């Protein structure tokens, strides 16, 4: 797989299938030795107001052919809560 965009779309689809949640967006894409590592943000729990939603960031690792090697949740947080990284 040559493009970061293609890797990001594939990773988002895989995370959606595995978690049952719709991705909000891609937060990172990085080429690795054997493929790609993609960060995907999803809403884990919708709340009212929206600023109280619970979000999570998942990291998906794809091989050079776009096959999912692993995924994991790396962070969980409230939408309205900013955190320095």
N, C-alpha and C positions, 0 to 999 in steps of 0.2 A: 504494500500500500504506500503510495507516494505522497499523498497530500494530507496535511493536518486536518483540513476540513472533512475529508472522507473518514478519517480515523475518529474525529469527534462525533460525527453523525452516527457511525456504527456503534461507538461506545455508549452514546446516549440511548440508542435503541435497545442495546443489551441490558443496561441498567433499568430501563423502563420495564422490560420483560421480566426481569428478576425481582424487582421490588413492587411492581404493580403501580408505580407512581410516575407521573408525567414530569420529565425534566423541565426545570425553569430556564436553565441555560448552561453553557459550557464555561467553566471558570479557569481552566488551564488545559494546555496541550503541550506535551513535551515528547520529542523523539527519544527513544531509549536505544540501547545496543541492539535489542531484538525486535523492536516495533515502536509502540506508542504508549504513553501514560496520559490519561485524560481525566480531568476533574469535572464532575457534573453536579450541579446544584438541583435539588428537588424539594418540593414542599412535602413534609411528612405529616403535618396536621394543619388544616385550615382553621383559622380562628376569626372572630370578629372583635375588634377591627383587624384588618390585614396585617397591621404592624405587629400583631401578636402571633402570627403564623410561626410554626416550628419548621425550620429548614434544616437540611443536611447536605453535606458535600460527600460525594462518593468518588473514589479513585478507581478507574478501570484500566487494566493493563491488557493491551492487544499485541499479538505477535505481528510479524512483518506481513502476514497474509490477511490480517484483520480478524483473526480468531481470538475470542476472549480467553485470556489466561487466568485472570483473577479480578475480583472487585471487592471493595471494602468501604465501609462508611468511615470517614476520617474526622468528621466534625458534625456536631448537632447544636443548633442555636436558635434563638428567637430572631425573627426578621428585624424587629425594631432595635435590636441590641448590637451595637458596633463593637468590634474587638480589634485591637491592634495586632498585626501579624508581623 
